[in-house]
Amino acid sequence: MPKVELARHLYAFFPDLEGKEINVEAGTAAEVVQAMEKLAPGFAFYICDERGELRRHVNLFIEQDTVRDRKHLSDKVGPDTRVYILQALSGG
């Protein structure tokens, strides 16, 4: 099962995930997002917009590669893959 790792600050919004090893059944990036939504309701809308596209300030990596299909999240995810979900932080 793919292992999902989140940027540290995402735990502020989804504290139930903190300190847990997150393994999900998924074959695509979209299925990873769907599985995360089941674990933490609201997660999918936090990282994807109302059309289901990855938000501009969010990056999703499959191993070291950025997801190419930000619209449909059709990038393949292998059974022993690490998926990293990061959100850009900005401010002044």
Buried (B, 14 or more C-beta within 10 A) or exposed (E): EBEBBBBEEBBEEBEEBEEEEBEBEBEBBBBBBBBBBEBBEEBBEBBBEEEEBBBEEBBBBBEEEEBEEBEEBEBEBEEEBBBBBBBEEEEE
